[in-house]
Amino acid sequence: MGGPDKLLLDVGGRPLLAHTLAALAAAPEVATLVVVTTPDRRRTLDAGGWLPTDRQIVFAEGGQRRHDSVRAGFEALERAVPDPAGERVALVHDGARPLVSAELVRAVVNATVEHGAAIPVVPIADTLKRVIDGRIETTVDRSALAAAQTPQGVRRGILRRALAAPEAAAGDWTDEAALLEACRIAVHVVPGDRANLKVTVPADVGQVARSVAPPAALRRTGIGHDSHPFGPQPSLRLGGTDIAAVPRLHGHSDGDVLLHAIADGALGAAGLGDLGRWFPAGQGTPAGIDSRVLVTGVVERLADAGWIPVAVDATIVAARPRLASHLAAMGAAIGDLLGLDRGAVNIKASSGNLAGPEGAGRSISALALVTVEQRR
């Protein structure tokens, strides 16, 4: 990588090694994690709270070579979780493979239980050349070749014997399968996963970051519209605020067309019908009901369905009264009702250009666009 410790690189707010541990802990077959690492990495994992809390965690300090580290980890496992019969499965996994899937872990475990030892492999896609002194000597037949991945599985009794064999001290094994092969122990293969990459060059970090990033929350936008004529009652109710010098709009409720439009837009965005479906005129929705109560009920129904409001853009059409001085108060009231910051609520007003009942001053209408987001 040509830089700092790659296992401690920040990827999506967590060290790379923390992603690997979380991926392994997501596999139900994994009961204990033995982390073979340096004291510095251990302190980082502990301090950040990056260790899985639903698995037994054991630490071991690694050696100069891979198989020294594997031996240290296996000995730590033997002490922490004794297995005299040697039938349990041990997996050895690269800390730099953070995208291992639970399905691949399961496949390796199942094959190890059946055959004694198993590793995942992927076919080699590139054409292979044997090169000597800067020139191609021959093309290598790749049909019988495969690239090894981890986790590599072996029954503990088999690995115990292999590590105690003279072959274990005689070679520098690049993976567990090579040691088992030297001990003439058959190793079964299962299909690997090309997504299970080993972070080796800087470009790999970007691929991991894209893979571990949480999916964008689902958002939807709905449209709401309402219109009411002026009635005989005093004090206009609009956008959850009162304007005393203007008559109230006529309707079963308090006639607040802006809140009604916003409520309809929110329900539509969440696919929950409209305001009349949830609050039909009758005993459950008494005459003159405060529309703020209706909006609160809509927010509760959104929450029950897994949605929250995130933005409102609305336009009021009215020749009377002049609304410019009231828009800020309406926006604040609507923000409070929906649990939104003021910047997420945009309320506009139009005179109606003397067109229709709104332009003639006989009614007020409102059109609202409401965006909702699925809760994580």
C-alpha positions as CSV (number, residue, x, y, z in Angstrom):
1,M,0.0,0.0,0.0
2,G,3.0,2.3,0.4
3,G,1.6,4.1,3.4
4,P,0.2,3.5,6.9
5,D,-1.1,0.2,8.4
6,K,-3.8,-0.8,5.9
7,L,-5.8,-2.6,8.5
8,L,-6.3,0.6,10.4
9,L,-7.3,2.7,7.4
10,D,-10.5,4.6,7.9
11,V,-13.2,3.2,5.6
12,G,-16.6,4.6,6.1
13,G,-15.8,5.8,9.6
14,R,-14.3,2.5,10.8
15,P,-10.9,0.8,10.5
16,L,-10.7,-1.7,7.7
17,L,-10.1,-4.5,10.2
18,A,-13.4,-3.6,12.0
19,H,-15.3,-4.2,8.8
20,T,-13.7,-7.7,8.5
21,L,-14.6,-8.6,12.0
22,A,-18.2,-7.4,11.5
23,A,-18.5,-9.5,8.3
24,L,-17.4,-12.6,10.1
25,A,-19.6,-12.0,13.1
26,A,-22.6,-11.8,10.7
27,A,-22.1,-15.5,9.9
28,P,-24.2,-17.6,12.4
29,E,-21.6,-20.4,12.2
30,V,-18.9,-18.2,13.8
31,A,-18.9,-18.4,17.6
32,T,-15.5,-17.2,18.5
33,L,-13.2,-14.6,16.8
34,V,-9.5,-14.9,17.5
35,V,-7.9,-11.6,16.4
36,V,-4.2,-12.1,15.7
37,T,-2.8,-8.6,15.5
38,T,-0.5,-6.0,17.0
39,P,-1.0,-4.3,20.3
40,D,-1.5,-1.0,18.5
41,R,-4.3,-2.4,16.4
42,R,-5.9,-4.0,19.5
43,R,-5.9,-0.6,21.3
44,T,-7.5,1.1,18.3
45,L,-10.3,-1.6,18.1
46,D,-10.9,-1.4,21.8
47,A,-10.9,2.4,22.0
48,G,-13.3,2.8,19.1
49,G,-15.8,0.2,20.2
50,W,-15.2,-1.6,16.9
51,L,-15.3,-5.2,18.3
52,P,-18.5,-7.3,17.8
53,T,-20.3,-7.6,21.1
54,D,-22.2,-10.7,20.3
55,R,-19.2,-13.0,19.8
56,Q,-16.4,-14.3,22.1
57,I,-13.3,-12.2,21.2
58,V,-9.8,-13.6,21.9
59,F,-6.6,-11.7,21.0
60,A,-3.2,-13.2,20.1
61,E,0.0,-11.5,19.0
62,G,1.2,-12.4,15.6
63,G,4.6,-13.6,14.4
64,Q,7.0,-12.7,11.6
65,R,5.5,-15.0,9.0
66,R,1.9,-15.9,8.2
67,H,2.1,-19.5,9.6
68,D,3.7,-18.2,12.8
69,S,0.6,-15.9,13.3
70,V,-1.8,-18.8,12.4
71,R,0.0,-21.0,15.0
72,A,-0.4,-18.2,17.6
73,G,-4.0,-17.7,16.8
74,F,-4.8,-21.4,16.9
75,E,-3.0,-21.9,20.2
76,A,-5.1,-19.0,21.6
77,L,-8.2,-20.7,20.3
78,E,-7.2,-24.0,21.9
79,R,-6.8,-22.4,25.3
80,A,-10.0,-20.3,25.1
81,V,-12.3,-23.0,23.6
82,P,-11.0,-26.5,24.2
83,D,-12.0,-29.2,21.7
84,P,-10.4,-32.5,22.7
85,A,-12.2,-34.4,20.0
86,G,-11.0,-32.0,17.4
87,E,-14.2,-32.1,15.4
88,R,-15.0,-28.4,15.5
89,V,-14.1,-26.2,12.5
90,A,-11.4,-23.6,12.6
91,L,-11.4,-20.9,9.9
92,V,-8.4,-18.8,9.0
93,H,-9.3,-15.5,7.4
94,D,-7.3,-12.5,6.1
95,G,-7.9,-9.3,8.0
96,A,-7.6,-7.5,4.7
97,R,-10.7,-9.3,3.2
98,P,-13.6,-7.2,4.7
99,L,-16.2,-8.1,2.1
100,V,-16.5,-11.8,2.9
101,S,-20.2,-12.9,2.9
102,A,-22.0,-15.0,5.4
103,E,-22.9,-17.3,2.6
104,L,-19.3,-18.0,1.7
105,V,-18.5,-18.7,5.4
106,R,-21.3,-21.1,5.5
107,A,-20.2,-22.9,2.4
108,V,-16.6,-23.3,3.7
109,V,-17.9,-24.5,7.1
110,N,-20.2,-27.1,5.5
111,A,-17.5,-28.4,3.2
112,T,-15.0,-28.6,6.1
113,V,-17.5,-30.6,8.2
114,E,-17.9,-33.0,5.3
115,H,-14.4,-33.3,4.0
116,G,-12.1,-32.2,6.8
117,A,-10.6,-29.2,5.1
118,A,-11.9,-26.8,2.5
119,I,-11.0,-23.4,0.9
120,P,-12.8,-21.1,-1.5
121,V,-11.3,-20.6,-5.0
122,V,-12.2,-18.5,-8.0
123,P,-11.2,-19.4,-11.6
124,I,-8.4,-17.4,-13.1
125,A,-9.8,-15.2,-15.8
126,D,-6.5,-13.7,-17.3
127,T,-4.3,-15.5,-19.8
128,L,-1.1,-16.7,-18.0
129,K,2.4,-16.4,-19.5
130,R,5.6,-17.9,-18.2
131,V,8.3,-15.2,-18.6
132,I,12.0,-15.7,-18.5
133,D,14.6,-13.0,-18.9
134,G,11.9,-10.5,-20.0
135,R,10.5,-12.7,-22.8
136,I,7.5,-15.0,-22.9
137,E,8.6,-18.7,-22.8
138,T,5.1,-20.2,-23.0
139,T,1.4,-19.8,-22.3
140,V,0.3,-21.6,-19.2
141,D,-2.9,-23.7,-19.4
142,R,-5.2,-22.1,-16.8
143,S,-8.0,-24.6,-17.0
144,A,-6.7,-26.5,-13.9
145,L,-5.7,-23.3,-12.0
146,A,-7.6,-21.3,-9.5
147,A,-6.9,-18.4,-7.1
148,A,-7.3,-19.2,-3.4
149,Q,-9.3,-17.0,-1.0
150,T,-10.1,-17.1,2.7
151,P,-11.7,-18.1,5.0
152,Q,-9.9,-21.5,4.8
153,G,-11.4,-24.2,7.0
154,V,-10.1,-27.2,8.7
155,R,-11.3,-29.5,11.5
156,R,-9.3,-28.6,14.6
157,G,-7.9,-32.1,15.1
158,I,-6.5,-32.1,11.5
159,L,-4.9,-28.6,11.9
160,R,-3.5,-29.7,15.3
161,R,-1.7,-32.6,13.7
162,A,-0.5,-30.6,10.7
163,L,1.0,-27.9,13.0
164,A,2.8,-30.5,15.0
165,A,4.2,-32.3,11.9
166,P,7.8,-31.7,10.8
167,E,6.5,-30.1,7.6
168,A,5.1,-27.2,9.6
169,A,8.6,-26.1,10.6
170,A,10.2,-26.8,7.3
171,G,8.5,-24.4,5.0
172,D,7.1,-20.8,4.8
173,W,3.5,-21.6,4.0
174,T,1.5,-18.8,2.3
175,D,-1.8,-20.3,3.3
176,E,-3.2,-23.2,5.4
177,A,-4.0,-25.3,2.3
178,A,-0.3,-25.3,1.4
179,L,0.6,-26.7,4.8
180,L,-2.1,-29.4,4.6
181,E,-0.9,-30.3,1.1
182,A,2.7,-30.7,2.4
183,C,1.3,-33.1,5.1
184,R,-0.6,-35.0,2.3
185,I,-4.0,-33.9,3.7
186,A,-6.7,-33.5,1.0
187,V,-8.2,-30.1,0.8
188,H,-11.7,-29.7,-0.8
189,V,-12.6,-26.6,-2.8
190,V,-15.8,-24.6,-2.9
191,P,-16.7,-21.8,-5.3
192,G,-15.3,-18.5,-4.0
193,D,-16.7,-15.0,-4.5
194,R,-15.0,-12.4,-6.7
195,A,-16.4,-9.7,-4.4
196,N,-14.3,-11.2,-1.5
197,L,-11.3,-9.1,-2.5
198,K,-8.1,-8.8,-0.5
199,V,-7.1,-5.1,0.0
200,T,-3.7,-4.9,-1.7
201,V,-3.5,-1.6,-3.6
202,P,-5.0,1.8,-2.8
203,A,-7.7,1.4,-5.4
204,D,-9.1,-1.6,-3.4
205,V,-9.9,0.7,-0.5
206,G,-12.3,2.7,-2.7
207,Q,-14.1,-0.5,-3.8
208,V,-14.5,-1.5,-0.1
209,A,-15.8,2.0,0.8
210,R,-18.5,1.8,-1.9
211,S,-19.5,-1.7,-0.8
212,V,-19.8,-1.0,3.0
213,A,-21.5,2.4,2.6
214,P,-25.1,2.3,3.9
215,P,-27.7,2.4,1.2
216,A,-29.3,5.7,0.5
217,A,-32.5,6.1,2.4
218,L,-35.6,5.7,0.2
219,R,-37.4,9.0,-0.4
220,R,-40.8,9.7,-2.0
221,T,-42.6,12.9,-2.7
222,G,-46.4,13.4,-2.7
223,I,-48.7,16.2,-3.8
224,G,-51.5,17.6,-1.7
225,H,-54.2,20.2,-2.6
226,D,-57.1,21.7,-0.8
227,S,-59.5,24.6,-1.3
228,H,-62.2,26.1,1.0
229,P,-64.5,29.2,0.6
230,F,-64.7,31.8,3.3
231,G,-67.3,31.2,5.9
232,P,-69.1,33.3,8.6
233,Q,-66.8,32.5,11.5
234,P,-64.2,34.9,12.6
235,S,-60.4,34.5,12.7
236,L,-58.8,32.7,9.7
237,R,-56.8,29.6,10.6
238,L,-54.0,29.0,8.0
239,G,-50.7,27.1,8.3
240,G,-51.4,26.4,12.0
241,T,-51.6,30.2,12.7
242,D,-54.5,32.6,13.4
243,I,-55.1,35.8,11.4
244,A,-57.8,37.6,13.4
245,A,-58.9,40.3,10.9
246,V,-60.1,37.8,8.2
247,P,-63.1,35.3,8.3
248,R,-62.4,31.6,8.8
249,L,-62.6,29.2,5.9
250,H,-65.7,27.1,5.8
251,G,-65.4,23.3,6.3
252,H,-65.9,20.4,8.6
253,S,-62.7,21.2,10.4
254,D,-61.2,24.6,11.0
255,G,-60.7,25.0,7.3
256,D,-56.9,25.2,7.3
257,V,-56.3,24.4,3.6
258,L,-52.5,24.6,4.0
259,L,-52.3,22.0,6.7
260,H,-54.8,19.8,4.8
261,A,-52.7,20.0,1.6
262,I,-49.5,19.1,3.6
263,A,-51.3,16.2,5.3
264,D,-52.5,14.9,1.9
265,G,-49.1,15.2,0.4
266,A,-47.4,13.3,3.2
267,L,-50.0,10.5,3.1
268,G,-49.6,10.3,-0.7
269,A,-45.9,10.1,-0.5
270,A,-46.1,7.2,1.9
271,G,-48.8,5.5,-0.1
272,L,-51.3,5.8,2.7
273,G,-54.3,7.3,0.9
274,D,-55.6,10.7,1.8
275,L,-56.8,12.8,4.8
276,G,-60.4,11.8,4.3
277,R,-59.6,8.1,4.5
278,W,-58.0,8.5,8.0
279,F,-60.2,11.3,9.3
280,P,-63.7,11.1,7.8
281,A,-66.3,13.6,8.9
282,G,-68.2,12.1,11.9
283,Q,-67.9,11.4,15.6
284,G,-64.2,10.4,15.3
285,T,-63.5,13.8,13.6
286,P,-65.8,16.3,15.3
287,A,-66.8,19.5,13.5
288,G,-64.4,22.4,13.9
289,I,-61.4,20.1,14.8
290,D,-58.1,21.8,14.9
291,S,-56.2,20.8,11.8
292,R,-53.0,20.7,13.8
293,V,-54.5,17.6,15.5
294,L,-55.0,16.0,12.1
295,V,-51.4,16.7,11.0
296,T,-50.1,15.2,14.3
297,G,-52.2,12.1,13.6
298,V,-50.8,11.9,10.0
299,V,-47.2,12.0,11.4
300,E,-48.0,9.2,13.7
301,R,-49.4,7.1,10.9
302,L,-46.3,7.8,8.8
303,A,-44.2,6.6,11.7
304,D,-46.2,3.4,12.1
305,A,-45.5,2.7,8.4
306,G,-41.8,3.5,8.7
307,W,-41.7,7.0,7.2
308,I,-40.7,10.5,8.4
309,P,-41.3,13.9,6.8
310,V,-38.1,15.5,5.5
311,A,-39.2,18.5,3.4
312,V,-42.2,20.6,2.5
313,D,-42.7,23.1,-0.3
314,A,-46.1,24.8,-0.5
315,T,-47.9,27.6,-2.2
316,I,-51.0,29.4,-0.9
317,V,-53.3,31.1,-3.5
318,A,-55.4,33.9,-2.1
319,A,-56.3,37.5,-3.1
320,R,-57.0,38.2,0.6
321,P,-55.5,38.7,3.1
322,R,-52.0,39.8,2.3
323,L,-49.9,36.9,3.6
324,A,-46.3,37.9,3.3
325,S,-45.9,38.9,6.9
326,H,-47.4,35.6,8.1
327,L,-45.4,33.1,6.1
328,A,-42.5,32.8,8.6
329,A,-44.8,32.0,11.4
330,M,-46.6,29.4,9.3
331,G,-43.3,27.8,8.4
332,A,-42.3,27.6,12.0
333,A,-45.6,26.1,13.1
334,I,-45.5,23.5,10.3
335,G,-41.9,22.7,11.2
336,D,-42.9,22.1,14.8
337,L,-45.8,19.8,13.7
338,L,-43.6,17.7,11.4
339,G,-40.4,17.7,13.4
340,L,-38.5,19.6,10.7
341,D,-35.9,22.4,10.8
342,R,-37.1,25.7,9.5
343,G,-34.9,25.4,6.5
344,A,-36.8,22.3,5.4
345,V,-40.2,24.1,5.2
346,N,-40.8,26.6,2.3
347,I,-44.1,28.4,2.3
348,K,-45.0,30.8,-0.6
349,A,-48.1,32.9,-1.4
350,S,-49.7,34.1,-4.6
351,S,-52.6,36.5,-5.1
352,G,-54.1,34.3,-7.8
353,N,-53.9,37.1,-10.4
354,L,-57.6,37.8,-10.0
355,A,-58.4,34.4,-11.5
356,G,-61.0,32.0,-10.2
357,P,-62.5,32.1,-6.7
358,E,-59.1,32.7,-5.0
359,G,-58.4,35.7,-7.2
360,A,-61.9,37.0,-6.5
361,G,-61.3,36.8,-2.8
362,R,-64.0,34.2,-2.2
363,S,-61.8,31.3,-1.2
364,I,-58.2,30.2,-0.5
365,S,-56.4,27.1,-1.9
366,A,-53.1,25.5,-1.2
367,L,-50.8,23.2,-3.1
368,A,-48.1,21.2,-1.2
369,L,-45.2,19.0,-2.2
370,V,-44.1,16.8,0.8
371,T,-41.0,14.6,0.8
372,V,-40.9,11.6,3.2
373,E,-38.0,9.3,3.9
374,Q,-38.0,5.7,5.0
375,R,-36.6,5.3,8.5
376,R,-33.5,3.1,8.8
